[in-house]
Amino acid sequence: MATLAVQDSEGQPKDMSNLKGRIVNARIDSISEQTSKFYRVDEDDPNSPMKPEMLFTFLATDPLDGDESFVGTKFFGNTGVVLSNHSNCKLYNWCCAALGVGDITPGYELDLDDLVGEPCKIQLTVSKNGNPRVQAVLRSD
Protein backbone atom coordinates (compact mmCIF):
# COMPACT_ATOMS: atom_id res chain seq x y z
CA MET A 1 0.00 0.00 0.00
CA ALA A 2 1.31 3.45 -0.87
CA THR A 3 2.13 5.99 1.82
CA LEU A 4 0.79 9.46 1.09
CA ALA A 5 1.59 12.80 2.71
CA VAL A 6 -1.23 15.27 3.20
CA GLN A 7 -0.46 18.49 1.39
CA ASP A 8 -1.22 21.88 2.90
CA SER A 9 -3.96 23.65 0.97
CA GLU A 10 -3.51 26.94 2.83
CA GLY A 11 -3.28 29.84 0.43
CA GLN A 12 -5.01 27.97 -2.38
CA PRO A 13 -8.32 29.32 -3.65
CA LYS A 14 -11.09 27.25 -2.11
CA ASP A 15 -14.11 28.11 -4.26
CA MET A 16 -13.42 27.13 -7.85
CA SER A 17 -17.05 27.00 -8.98
CA ASN A 18 -16.92 30.55 -10.37
CA LEU A 19 -14.16 29.74 -12.87
CA LYS A 20 -16.34 28.38 -15.70
CA GLY A 21 -15.56 30.29 -18.88
CA ARG A 22 -12.78 32.32 -17.26
CA ILE A 23 -9.52 32.86 -19.13
CA VAL A 24 -6.42 32.66 -16.96
CA ASN A 25 -2.78 33.51 -17.68
CA ALA A 26 -0.71 30.38 -17.14
CA ARG A 27 2.34 28.43 -18.16
CA ILE A 28 2.68 24.76 -19.02
CA ASP A 29 4.13 22.95 -16.03
CA SER A 30 4.23 19.40 -17.39
CA ILE A 31 2.94 17.10 -20.13
CA SER A 32 2.77 13.35 -19.69
CA GLU A 33 1.12 10.38 -21.34
CA GLN A 34 -1.30 8.40 -19.22
CA THR A 35 -4.14 5.93 -19.57
CA SER A 36 -7.62 7.45 -19.65
CA LYS A 37 -9.87 6.80 -16.67
CA PHE A 38 -13.01 7.28 -18.74
CA TYR A 39 -12.55 6.39 -22.43
CA ARG A 40 -11.99 3.00 -24.05
CA VAL A 41 -10.29 2.31 -27.39
CA ASP A 42 -13.55 0.69 -28.53
CA GLU A 43 -16.38 2.50 -26.74
CA ASP A 44 -18.80 -0.34 -27.62
CA ASP A 45 -16.65 -3.03 -26.00
CA PRO A 46 -16.55 -2.92 -22.17
CA ASN A 47 -13.46 -5.18 -22.27
CA SER A 48 -11.54 -2.90 -24.61
CA PRO A 49 -8.41 -1.30 -23.11
CA MET A 50 -8.56 2.29 -21.95
CA LYS A 51 -7.34 4.93 -24.40
CA PRO A 52 -3.99 6.63 -23.97
CA GLU A 53 -4.13 10.41 -23.49
CA MET A 54 -1.89 13.36 -22.81
CA LEU A 55 -2.22 15.08 -19.43
CA PHE A 56 -1.26 18.76 -19.42
CA THR A 57 -0.61 20.51 -16.11
CA PHE A 58 -0.76 24.32 -16.08
CA LEU A 59 0.19 26.81 -13.37
CA ALA A 60 -1.68 30.11 -13.03
CA THR A 61 0.84 32.95 -13.33
CA ASP A 62 -1.27 35.98 -12.37
CA PRO A 63 -3.69 36.89 -9.59
CA LEU A 64 -7.37 36.47 -10.44
CA ASP A 65 -9.66 39.30 -9.37
CA GLY A 66 -6.90 40.58 -7.07
CA ASP A 67 -6.48 37.20 -5.31
CA GLU A 68 -2.70 36.69 -5.02
CA SER A 69 -3.16 33.15 -3.67
CA PHE A 70 -4.39 32.19 -7.14
CA VAL A 71 -0.83 32.39 -8.50
CA GLY A 72 0.62 28.88 -8.71
CA THR A 73 -2.76 27.13 -8.72
CA LYS A 74 -2.59 23.96 -10.83
CA PHE A 75 -5.09 23.21 -13.57
CA PHE A 76 -5.29 20.03 -15.61
CA GLY A 77 -6.46 19.20 -19.12
CA ASN A 78 -6.40 16.10 -21.29
CA THR A 79 -6.04 15.57 -25.02
CA GLY A 80 -5.69 12.61 -27.33
CA VAL A 81 -2.23 11.37 -28.29
CA VAL A 82 -2.49 11.88 -32.06
CA LEU A 83 -1.01 15.14 -33.35
CA SER A 84 -3.01 15.83 -36.51
CA ASN A 85 -3.51 19.19 -38.21
CA HIS A 86 -7.27 18.60 -38.30
CA SER A 87 -9.14 21.65 -36.98
CA ASN A 88 -10.79 19.54 -34.24
CA CYS A 89 -7.58 18.03 -32.90
CA LYS A 90 -7.26 19.39 -29.37
CA LEU A 91 -3.60 18.36 -29.00
CA TYR A 92 -2.71 20.17 -32.23
CA ASN A 93 -4.63 23.32 -31.24
CA TRP A 94 -3.06 23.38 -27.79
CA CYS A 95 0.46 22.94 -29.22
CA CYS A 96 -0.09 25.73 -31.77
CA ALA A 97 -1.34 28.06 -29.02
CA ALA A 98 1.61 27.28 -26.74
CA LEU A 99 4.05 27.87 -29.59
CA GLY A 100 2.23 31.05 -30.63
CA VAL A 101 1.79 29.85 -34.21
CA GLY A 102 -1.21 29.46 -36.49
CA ASP A 103 -0.21 26.06 -37.78
CA ILE A 104 2.48 23.40 -37.68
CA THR A 105 3.72 21.92 -40.97
CA PRO A 106 2.78 18.25 -41.47
CA GLY A 107 5.83 16.08 -40.90
CA TYR A 108 7.34 18.45 -38.35
CA GLU A 109 8.46 16.51 -35.27
CA LEU A 110 7.49 18.24 -32.05
CA ASP A 111 8.96 17.24 -28.70
CA LEU A 112 6.21 18.03 -26.19
CA ASP A 113 8.85 18.61 -23.50
CA ASP A 114 9.79 21.75 -25.45
CA LEU A 115 6.38 23.21 -24.51
CA VAL A 116 7.04 22.99 -20.76
CA GLY A 117 7.48 26.50 -19.38
CA GLU A 118 5.72 28.15 -22.32
CA PRO A 119 3.25 30.91 -21.37
CA CYS A 120 -0.33 30.66 -22.55
CA LYS A 121 -3.87 31.49 -21.60
CA ILE A 122 -6.22 28.75 -20.50
CA GLN A 123 -9.98 28.80 -20.72
CA LEU A 124 -11.55 26.91 -17.84
CA THR A 125 -14.67 24.88 -17.39
CA VAL A 126 -15.98 23.18 -14.27
CA SER A 127 -16.63 19.44 -14.29
CA LYS A 128 -19.77 17.80 -12.91
CA ASN A 129 -17.99 17.17 -9.62
CA GLY A 130 -17.04 20.85 -9.30
CA ASN A 131 -13.38 20.61 -10.28
CA PRO A 132 -11.98 23.15 -12.73
CA ARG A 133 -10.61 21.71 -15.99
CA VAL A 134 -8.82 23.28 -18.94
CA GLN A 135 -11.22 23.51 -21.86
CA ALA A 136 -8.98 25.37 -24.31
CA VAL A 137 -5.46 26.76 -24.60
CA LEU A 138 -5.01 30.16 -26.22
CA ARG A 139 -1.98 32.18 -27.28
CA SER A 140 -0.49 34.29 -24.51
CA ASP A 141 -0.26 37.39 -26.80
Secondary structure, 3 states (H helix, E strand, C coil): CCCCCCCCCCCCCCCCHHHCCCEEEEEEEEEEEEEEEEEECCCCCCCCCEEEEEEEEEEECCCECCEHHHCCCEEEEEECCCCCCCCCCHHHHHHHHHHCCCCCCCCCCCCHHHHCCCEEEEEEEECCCCCEEEEEEECCC
